[in-house]
Amino acid sequence: MASPWNGPAGGRWYLKAAHGRVQVGHGLVERPTMTARISQTVLADIASGRLSGEDAFRSAVQLEGETTLGVYLGEFLGVDP
């Protein structure tokens, strides 16, 4: 999954989940399976508890590509399946 986060410290980040392990890094991913677009403000709101992951996932996250993988992103954000 690739995610371009907007904001002063944004940029392109990736989250790679495979075989029960998660790797996060800065940079581009060649041919990501899914892209999730989310603002830095929304991420900060989730981290601070001002916004639930569930509300963010339903209203502030845009998915592109194999969107069925969004289930895993939802779990990462604390959304019940």
C-alpha positions as CSV (number, residue, x, y, z in Angstrom):
1,M,0.0,0.0,0.0
2,A,1.3,3.4,-0.9
3,S,0.0,6.6,0.8
4,P,0.8,10.2,-0.2
5,W,0.2,12.2,3.0
6,N,-0.4,15.9,2.6
7,G,0.9,18.4,5.0
8,P,4.2,20.2,6.0
9,A,6.0,16.9,6.9
10,G,4.0,14.8,4.3
11,G,5.4,13.1,1.2
12,R,5.1,9.6,0.0
13,W,5.1,6.8,2.5
14,Y,4.4,3.1,2.2
15,L,3.1,0.4,4.4
16,K,4.0,-3.1,3.3
17,A,2.2,-6.0,5.0
18,A,3.3,-9.5,4.1
19,H,3.4,-12.8,6.1
20,G,2.3,-11.2,9.3
21,R,4.9,-8.5,9.3
22,V,4.5,-4.8,8.6
23,Q,7.1,-2.5,7.2
24,V,6.7,1.3,7.0
25,G,9.0,3.6,5.1
26,H,9.4,6.9,3.2
27,G,9.5,6.9,-0.5
28,L,7.8,5.6,-3.6
29,V,6.5,2.1,-4.2
30,E,6.7,0.7,-7.7
31,R,3.2,-0.7,-8.7
32,P,1.5,-0.6,-5.2
33,T,-1.4,-3.0,-4.9
34,M,-3.5,-0.3,-3.2
35,T,-3.1,3.4,-2.6
36,A,-4.7,5.1,0.4
37,R,-5.0,8.9,0.4
38,I,-5.2,10.5,3.8
39,S,-4.2,13.9,5.1
40,Q,-1.6,14.5,7.7
41,T,-4.2,16.4,9.8
42,V,-6.5,13.3,9.8
43,L,-3.6,11.1,10.9
44,A,-2.8,13.5,13.7
45,D,-6.4,13.6,14.7
46,I,-6.5,9.8,14.9
47,A,-3.3,9.6,16.9
48,S,-4.5,12.2,19.4
49,G,-7.9,10.6,19.8
50,R,-9.9,13.6,18.3
51,L,-11.1,11.3,15.5
52,S,-11.7,7.6,15.6
53,G,-10.1,5.4,13.0
54,E,-13.6,4.2,12.0
55,D,-14.8,7.7,11.3
56,A,-11.7,8.5,9.4
57,F,-11.9,5.4,7.3
58,R,-15.5,6.1,6.4
59,S,-15.1,9.8,5.6
60,A,-11.5,10.9,5.1
61,V,-9.6,8.0,3.4
62,Q,-9.7,7.5,-0.4
63,L,-8.7,4.1,-1.7
64,E,-7.4,3.3,-5.2
65,G,-6.4,0.0,-6.7
66,E,-7.3,-3.3,-5.0
67,T,-9.7,-1.7,-2.5
68,T,-10.5,-5.0,-0.9
69,L,-7.2,-4.6,0.9
70,G,-8.8,-1.6,2.6
71,V,-10.0,-4.1,5.2
72,Y,-6.4,-4.4,6.5
73,L,-6.1,-0.6,6.6
74,G,-9.3,-0.5,8.5
75,E,-8.0,-2.9,11.1
76,F,-4.8,-0.8,11.3
77,L,-7.0,2.2,12.0
78,G,-9.1,0.3,14.6
79,V,-12.2,-0.3,12.5
80,D,-14.2,-3.4,13.4
81,P,-14.8,-5.6,10.4
